[in-house]
Amino acid sequence: METIYQKIYEQKNTFTNSLQKIASYILENPRIFAVSSATEAGKQIGVSETTIIRFCKQLGYNGYKELQEEVQNILLQRSSLSEYVEDKKVDAAIENSIKRFMANDVGNIQRMMQQLSEESLSTAVTKLTNADRVLVAGVRSSYALASWFSYSLDLMLGNTRIYNPGTDDILLRLSELTEKSVFVAFSFHRYAVDTINIAKHAKNGGAFVIGITDSGLSPITAYCDLVLSVQLSGKSTLDVAPAVMSLSNSIIASISLENDEKVKERVKLFDSISGKDFFD
């Protein structure tokens, strides 16, 4: 949905309240536009058909049908997994070597390093270091990245929790956040609506929102105070995962250095607990 996302992102500051409402529905529930007429979509959203058409025109579409076709194409497009597999076949045809793939990952990490500013990274470390609590979320392929980051940060600071959709009450998790809290969203193509919604509510509640995503124009950015964008050529989260893991690990390492005394206390606590009943 990158094309329409970009149009919305570039013009969002010019939208009236009604147009902003339509934009929110496209980001959060695009299926309304894929299967409904302009009149039906307007009724579901709570705006007139005329407002729907005006929204389409403002984004540069000839009419509702053109916008609808783009949304339909996006929802029916091949998954990023198929692109990932095909890209790897091309690489393998050139040189069938595991080290070749590893070298590609190194290159991606280097490109990411050039994209990210020191100021953004420093802000992320400072906000996470000073947070009273940290909530982390990611869905589908992003969940593994979010889980590792949450686990590692909690080891260092002891105030981090990952949102588990199967067991957590999201209203309870959000109610625990304060203006000193940080919400970290891992959001990659195809952008999960759940993560976007949590980011929106966390920001509205006053928490500082950090988005780790694959584009500065991805929908999560609308609700972020800070965006760490890993913009690489591949769409698949599997492609960007090594670079994201490197970014996460580097943030954790910086936090541990800035909180040397607190980390030492955590280590001392861990060492004081006998693990013979839990480990061989």
C-alpha positions, 0 to 999 in steps of 0.5 A: 500500500506504499503508493497510497500511503505516500500520498496520504503521508505527504498531504495529511497536514492539509486534510480537514477533519472529515478527510483525516477520518477517511485517511484513518480508515484507509490505513486501518481498514482498507477492505471497506474501500475494496468491497464497498461503493463510495456511498456505502463506504461513506455510510460506514465511515460517517461522511458523505459520498461527496466527501469520499470523492473529494478525498480521492480527487485531493490524492490525485485520483480521477475518482473513487473507482481508481482509488478502489482499484489500487486498494484492491490490487494492494490487498490481492498482491503477492506476499513479500515471502514470494518476493523473498524466495525469488530474490534468493533464487537469483542470488543462488544462480549467481553464486550458490553460497551461504557466505554470499547471503551473509555478505548481502546481510553485511551490506544491508547493515552498512546501508542502514548505518548510512541512513540512520542519524546519530541524533535519532539513535541517541534519542532512542537510547535516552528515551528508553533509558529514562522510561518508567516502563517500555511496551513493545509490539510486533505482529507476524514476522515482526513478532520475533524481532519485537520479542528479542528486543523486549527480552534483551531490554528487560534483562538490562532494565527490568521494566519492559514487556512485550504485547502478547495478543493471545494473552494480554488485554491491550486496554490494560497494557495501554492503561499502564503507560504514562507520559514517561513510558515508551512504546516501541513498534516493529512494523514491516510490510505488510503493515499489521493494523493491530500494531498501528492501532496500539501506536495510535492509542499509546501516543494519544495517551502521552507515551513516547512512540518509537517506530522501527519500520521499513520506510519513512512513509509506512503507516506507523509513522503517522503515530511515531515521535521517532522513526528508525527506518531500515530502508532496504531493497527487499520488501520481505521482513526476512530480508531486513531482519539481520539489519534490524537485529543489528540495530536492536542489539546496538541500541541494547548495548548502548543502553547497557553502557549508559546504565552501568551501575543499574546493569551491575545490580541486575547481574548481581541479582541474577547471580544470586539466584541458584539456577541448578533447578532450571539449567543442566 
